[in-house]
Each structure stands twice: as C-alpha cells, then as structure tokens.
C-alpha cells in the first residue's frame, strides 16, 4: 500500500543516516562506489588503493551494518 511504502522509505532513510554516521569517509566512498556497481579493482583504481584495502573496507562496512541491525557476526 502507499502508506506502507512511505513507512518503509522512512525506515530506510533512518537506517542510512545512522550507518553513514558510523562509517569513515573512506568507507562511505567505498560503499558509494560499490553500490554504483563497481568491483573491488575498479574502486581501488578510482581511490588509488589496493583491492585488499577495498576488501578490508567492505568487511568493516558489513560489520557495521550488522551492528546497526543488532545482529551478531
């Protein structure tokens, strides 16, 4: 229903805001590139970082997402 869609959008926006506050500047950049469809190598090239650095950042992001959702690893 339209009402449910509005509620879900508000919940999603709240979650994104809380997560954004927990991520470092680099993690926010990595996440934005990743959500745009870039792979680790492409992100690394854009940010002048190694693929391993990007992998590490995404692992930290996943951990922070889990924590934000109240889930354990």
N, C-alpha and C positions, 0 to 999 in steps of 0.2 A: 504494500500500500504506500501511497505517497508519504504518509506520516511516518511509517517505518523507515523509509529511505532517508528522510530528514534526520531522524534519530541516529541511524547508523552513520550518516555523514558526520554528525556532531561528535559521536564517539570516536570515529576515525581521526578527525581533526585534533581532538583532545589527546589521543594517543601519540600522534605525530609530534605534537608540541612537547609532550613530556619526554619523548625519545630524543628529540632534537636538543633539548636541554642537557641530556646525558652524554651526547656524542661530542667528540673533539671536532675541531674544524676539519682536520684531515678525514676523520670518519664520516662526517657529513658529506664531504666532497666525494669520497669513495662510494658511499651509498647512492648519491645522486647519479653518478656515472653508471653504477651497476643497475639501478632501476631504469636507466635510459637504454639498457640492453648491451652495454659494453662488457667484454670479458676481462679477466684479470690482466692479461697482457696489454690490451687497449687502454685500460685505466692506468696501468703503470706507465705506459708511454706518455699519456696525457699529463700525468702528475710528476713525471721524471722520477719514478720509484720502481723498485723491482716487483716482479709478480709476487714474490714471497711477502713483501711488505703489504701488498694489497690483500693477499690471502689472510695475513695476520689481522689487518684492519677489519676485514669482513667477519672473521671469527669473533673479534671483540664486539662488533656490532650485533651479531647473533646472540651473544651472551647478554648484552644489554637489552635486547628485545625480549629475551626470555625473562629477565629480571623485571622488566616493565610489565610483563603479562603475569607476573607472580608464579612463574614456572621454574622448576629446578632443571639442571642440565641432565 
